Amino acid sequence: MKKILIVSGLPIRTDTNTGKTLHVLFSKFNKSEIIQLYFHPQTPNVDICSSYYRITEKQIIKSMFGVLNKFGEKVLPSLRGENTVKPEKNIIFLTKFKENILVRIAREIIWSFTNWKNKDFIEWLEQEQPDVIFSIMQDVNGITKLVTWIAKKYNIPVVLFITDDYYNDNEMNKNIIRKLYFKKRKDLNKELAKYCKIIVGCSEKAANYFSDELNIPKSEVLYTPSANMYLEMPYKKQSNDRPLKIRYFGNLGLGRWKILKELGNVLRRINENKKTSVCILEVYSSVKDQDIIKELNIENGCIYKGWVYGDSYLSLLQETDIAVHVESFDEAMIRRTWVSISTKIADYLGAGKCILGIGSKELASIDHIKEVACVVDDLDDLEKKLSNLINNPVLRMKYQKKARDLSLKKHNREIISKKLKRML
């Protein structure tokens, strides 16, 4: 087997979406076969790679672009308390305002004025001698340049993995600066494509579109595998007992919290009509924005519960009657998420959950589950479909079984791992 260099924004972890995806994708590889280069303050919490190397914007800024001291470092995974310690955060300014074009340009200046091709980094690459690069499409132009430089300098072929559309401007903004920025991004990805042998999409939409756009004839689809711990969960017994447990786990960004607020208000009306708490939405997320938290605390409709992870997450998911997946109907957000399939969907399918999916039918995630879940692609239908789901335990059980069947067919860990090994 060849040695694979994984390049991603985040490290391999068990408690972040990107981290979990990479962990499950590469869990069947030998440790000696994989190394990782990443660009975030977080530390890996699984010992899956033979070596990890981290370069972060925090390091670059503190080193005054490498003038005061060196930056970039080999990292050891933090294995103690992996299920009890929150992952480190990036600079709050960069994360809170990352869509702002001036913040984007500031990040590019950081990368452009920094000699990241320093002695330590080159020594690490030449010591490890990777044979192939498995790179996630990046949201920072400077990192795309870095991946292209490695591929060109060491003559290493690239497998490009598309998890999100970071290629197009989802805002379709007429601002000339923003237009030039995204033109540069497209040019850089087309340059990287010269070294790509295969385009891999997290959905069929992603694989097909980027294969054509980047002129990479060979394409594959790799759905996020469902981990064994989800597949081993027994089906939740469905009955007419009240209240039902309806839960959302995950990110509230990209307008998702607004859809959850709508769902909470619908549940409030249903509960008022029934004169009892039939079902209250519980939202589990790490958001700190007090305005969002306030909006999601709806009396007799929705309650914000905070971040959950590890065994607590598994226990809560096991006891969930209806697992919720939502995406925004805002056109800019649809353009941002149209090729993506949330890692939570793989969790829900594997666990055999009755899924309530809310979002536009244009989205890959909604299209993927439309035959195995209660899908609402028009908010005018939400109350009717939700009431039917709440009042029909047989239907919920039917969706549970369909969900797991799809997991075994499309998210089978063994099949996906073999497929990935064959490609690499």
Secondary structure, 3 states (H helix, E strand, C coil): CCCEEEEECCCCCCCCHHHHHHHHHCCCCCHHHEEEEECCCCCCCCCCCCEEEECCHHHHHHCCCCCCCCCCEEECCCCCCCCCCCCCCCCHHHHHCCCCHHHHHHHHHHHHCCCCCCHHHHHHHHHHCCCEEEEECCCCHHHHHHHHHHHHHHCCCEEEEECCCCCCCCCCCCCHHHHHHHHHHHHHHHHHHCCEEEEEECCHHHHHHHHHHCCCCCEEECCCCCCHHHHCCCCCCCCCCCCEEEEEECCCCCCHHHHHHHHHHHHHHHHHHHCCCCEEEEEECCCCCHHHHHHHCECCCEEECCCCCHHHHHHHHHCCCEEEEECCCCHHHHHHHCCCCCHHHHHHHHCCCEEEEECCCCCHHHHHHCCCCEEECCHHHHHHHHHHHHCCHHHHHHHHHHHHHHHHHHCCHHHHHHHHHHHC
